[in-house]
């Protein structure tokens, strides 16, 4: 078996799923930030949510069971 076809461990699956959920958060924040006008008060809140999600994505390579830094 090659490395790409090896079965994932439970931790690797968890990291993968966590990344998927964070990607949705980052993506929706991006869409909403593009749609809201510059002066809208909600922009700061959305930007903060997006920064927090991106920070969490950046931590994924540090989690036990993470396959490689290129997965995040």
Order of alpha helices (4+ residues) and beta strands (2+ residues): alpha-alpha
